[in-house]
Amino acid sequence: MKKLLITILTIIFSSVLVCAQDIVGSWNGALKITDKMQLRIVINISQTENGYKSTLDSPDQGAKGIPVNKTTFNDGILKFEVPAGRIEYTGTLKDDKIVGTFTQNQKDFPLELVKGDVVIEVPKRPQEPQKPFPYYSEDVTFSNPTANITLAGTLTLPQKEGVFPVAILISGSGPQNRDVDLFNHKSFLVISDYLTRNGIAVLRCDDRGVGQSKGNFRTATSFDFASDVESAVAYLKTRKEIKQIGLIGHSEGGLIAPIVAARNKDVAFIVMLAGTGISGQKLLPIQQELISRVTGVSETDIATTKELSEATFKIIAENDDDEKIKTGLTEYFANRLKTHPDEKPKDISDEAYASAKAKELMNPWPWMKVFLQYDPATSLAKVKCPVLAVNGDKDLQVPADINLSTIEKALKQGGNKDVTIKTYKNLNHMFQESDTGNPADYRTIEQTFSPLVLEDMSKWIKSKTGGK
């Protein structure tokens, strides 16, 4: 009898272990958003003493390691939730596949997950340059002594011999490689190629912790990235082929460029591509509202999200102490349940829910804290070099009207007399021609970067550096 019992327990334990091994690992799928658009999704599942935990990747959107709030696997059914993205998934494990439904913003999409690679149709990218290039290209490395890390990038020169103005490209938020390979577009490769063909050298780099650059991206703030750019400036000063050094920043890169230029006299010009002029505390609720509306979210849900965002961002923006922020957010969500009890899942306590929501908002940290608190006007008022700030009128992430007007005001109040501001019709945040500006269209649009903006940017840089 004892032997029989041990045998039964062994079989039960083995079956549980096999089940756990089946679900643990990286599962890949493709969301069919439209007939022309698919997005790869990766759920990375690991087992802990208390069950399962996981993270979510969206490779085509350049997002990696998105925290998943809750992951369960019972009776062959996988469920996970990302409340911050209004994401839920329920799928059943069948024959080495998980077949289920991915829900975001109350919209359902069928999603099948497998452990192997998922191949999706690669959209056309007519602007992407192909080798051989008619200019000199060199992979380089340089150090950031402040952070004690080595950064890697590509320097392109119109010719191997000669002296040229140079632009350092600064990427937007999220971990980006030197080409900014995002939504199957390589916008920095396109920009670099155009400028170099037109007589302007370009240095584009992998963000710290990305590609061949060392360091930790997740713990870095905008000021850390500014330090990396300053190291790039110092490196270019050692190159005999370089004369004037300028900065071109997109999105968050447009916030970083003035930080560097304000404290570095070696910066000869800056170009702000959809750069921010207002703090993250003011920007993010506007961004959320515009994107939610164009994607079909109800006005009731938009108003609820706006109310929640403004209240929680205020707590973060007005406190320096992390513990006070965490306590303030936890108390806010606990009090909110008194009037919004349906926002909490039934299988979690009020205390656990409030704590989890506070933790969710404090990610990525400390980047989020700095982004919400920092007022770009602080640096803009100190920038004395020529500035070109441009944006598209269909930009829903960094709306042109409020940001460009604030940028212009801050620069001129600081005494800068060489400021050029321009809004382009029908261009989105990525500077693609777009009717709606909907971020969901970034990948489906064939154009990577507006040829008109490329031309205007090149001419402006030449006018400020003595080029022809």
Buried (B, 14 or more C-beta within 10 A) or exposed (E): EEEEEEEEEEEEEEEEEEBEEBBBEBBBBBBEBEEEBBBBBBBBBEBEEEEBBBBBBBBBBBBBEBBBBBBEBEEEEBBBBBBEBBBBBBBEBEEEBBBBEBBBEEEEBEBBBBEEEBEBEEBEBEBBBEEEEEBBBEEBEBBBEEBEBBBBBBBBBBEEEEEBBBBBBBBBBBBBBBBBBBBBBBBBBBBBBBBBBBBBBBBBBBBBBBBBBBBEBEEBBBEBBBBBBBBBBBBBEEBEBBBBBBBBBBBBBBBBBBBBBBEBEBBBBBBBBBBBBBBBBBBBBBBBBBBBEBBEBEEEEBEBBBEBBEBBBBBBBEBEEEEEBBBBBBEBBBEBBEEEEEBBEEEBEEEEBBBBBBBBBBEBBBBBBBBBBBBBBEBBBBBBBBBBBBBBBBBBBBBBEBBBBBBBBBBEEBEBEEBBBEBBEBBBBBBBBBEEBBBBBBBBBEBBBBBEBBEBBBEBBBEBBEBE
